[in-house]
Amino acid sequence: MDNKKLLAIFNQQAASYDNQWEKLAPLRDGLYLLLSAVLSDLPNNARILSIGAGTGAEIISLAEKFPGWHFTAVEPSGPMLEVFRHKAEKQGITSRCTFHEGYLDSLPKGEAFHAATSLLVSQFILEQDKRVGFFQSIKQRLRPDGYLISSDLSSDVDSYSYLNLLEIWMRMMSNADVGPEKLNQMRTAYARDVAILPQEKVGEIIASGGFEQPTLFYQCGLIHAWRTKVNVP
Ligand SMILES: C[S@@+](CC[C@H](N)C(=O)[O-])C[C@H]1O[C@@H](n2cnc3c(N)ncnc32)[C@H](O)[C@@H]1O
């Protein structure tokens, strides 16, 4: 899907985004539990870059656990970022956040980051070379010892187990009150607008962006999350 259409979808979903996914919070809470362990060796004043920050869920979770960290949220959807801004104010973390409405290429250059998160973002980049380019551009913003945490939907969509996983995934959504129309839209989107690739392939793409071979540290249904470090030759 091109950026304009994707942006329109997230702009339109922004106001209801958090409510809609509330019942599925355990999926991401498990990820955040591990995420904080994965990043816990960073210094007390670490700078974290969150690409595709959305409504700021991962930043808020990390900000609570690591009170000295500073976060830069890169988010092309103004309405999604606005929801995050309100939440950040409520949490009292605004002074620890930089809000950038736009893509990573327009983020002013500054001090390199200790870590970057990109949760459920690269899957929307359908062309493989552009997806590699996305990770390359993240690498350019990181310190030589910087971490990347990336999560995406991942599976071998040609396999029998994907058919089963997808059915379980859709039932879970339905149990969480996602309506039939929305479920149909999701099925279509997964087949057409989301690059759901096997976990080995996603690992290869991340590594081609200039990172060490990533470690898959979390899987929950279709969601997979990898941790890697900048590859210093
Ligand atoms: C599925 S949401 C995930 C939001 C958040 N990371 C989370 O896990 O709740 C994906 C977000 O990435 C943003 N996005 C999509 N493509 C992007 C890109 N190329 N660069 C940065 N952000 C992007 C969208 O606007 C959207 O807010």
Ligand as a Chemical Component Dictionary entry (heavy atoms), coordinates in Angstrom:
data_LIG
# 
_chem_comp.id                   LIG 
_chem_comp.type                 NON-POLYMER 
_chem_comp.pdbx_formal_charge   0 
_chem_comp.three_letter_code    LIG 
# 
loop_
_chem_comp_atom.comp_id 
_chem_comp_atom.atom_id 
_chem_comp_atom.alt_atom_id 
_chem_comp_atom.type_symbol 
_chem_comp_atom.charge 
_chem_comp_atom.model_Cartn_x 
_chem_comp_atom.model_Cartn_y 
_chem_comp_atom.model_Cartn_z 
_chem_comp_atom.pdbx_ordinal 
LIG C1  C1  C 0  0.236 -0.728 13.519 1  
LIG S1  S1  S 1  0.695 0.881  14.033 2  
LIG C2  C2  C 0  1.761 0.501  15.387 3  
LIG C3  C3  C 0  1.900 1.656  16.334 4  
LIG C4  C4  C 0  2.765 1.342  17.583 5  
LIG N1  N1  N 0  4.141 1.077  17.216 6  
LIG C5  C5  C 0  2.177 0.165  18.338 7  
LIG O1  O1  O 0  2.787 -0.926 18.306 8  
LIG O2  O2  O -1 1.116 0.352  18.954 9  
LIG C6  C6  C 0  1.850 1.371  12.775 10 
LIG C7  C7  C 0  2.242 2.855  12.852 11 
LIG O3  O3  O 0  3.359 3.079  11.989 12 
LIG C8  C8  C 0  3.161 4.267  11.241 13 
LIG N2  N2  N 0  3.923 4.097  9.994  14 
LIG C9  C9  C 0  3.552 3.421  8.882  15 
LIG N3  N3  N 0  4.543 3.429  7.978  16 
LIG C10 C10 C 0  5.581 4.110  8.528  17 
LIG C11 C11 C 0  6.911 4.450  8.104  18 
LIG N4  N4  N 0  7.368 4.095  6.908  19 
LIG N5  N5  N 0  7.703 5.142  8.946  20 
LIG C12 C12 C 0  7.248 5.500  10.175 21 
LIG N6  N6  N 0  6.004 5.214  10.628 22 
LIG C13 C13 C 0  5.185 4.524  9.825  23 
LIG C14 C14 C 0  1.665 4.382  11.072 24 
LIG O4  O4  O 0  1.250 5.718  10.847 25 
LIG C15 C15 C 0  1.151 3.794  12.392 26 
LIG O5  O5  O 0  0.942 4.786  13.375 27 
# 
loop_
_chem_comp_bond.comp_id 
_chem_comp_bond.atom_id_1 
_chem_comp_bond.atom_id_2 
_chem_comp_bond.value_order 
_chem_comp_bond.pdbx_ordinal 
LIG C1  S1  SING 1  
LIG S1  C2  SING 2  
LIG S1  C6  SING 3  
LIG C2  C3  SING 4  
LIG C3  C4  SING 5  
LIG C4  N1  SING 6  
LIG C4  C5  SING 7  
LIG C5  O1  DOUB 8  
LIG C5  O2  SING 9  
LIG C6  C7  SING 10 
LIG C7  O3  SING 11 
LIG C7  C15 SING 12 
LIG O3  C8  SING 13 
LIG C8  N2  SING 14 
LIG C8  C14 SING 15 
LIG N2  C9  SING 16 
LIG N2  C13 SING 17 
LIG C9  N3  DOUB 18 
LIG N3  C10 SING 19 
LIG C10 C11 SING 20 
LIG C10 C13 DOUB 21 
LIG C11 N4  SING 22 
LIG C11 N5  DOUB 23 
LIG N5  C12 SING 24 
LIG C12 N6  DOUB 25 
LIG N6  C13 SING 26 
LIG C14 O4  SING 27 
LIG C14 C15 SING 28 
LIG C15 O5  SING 29 
# 
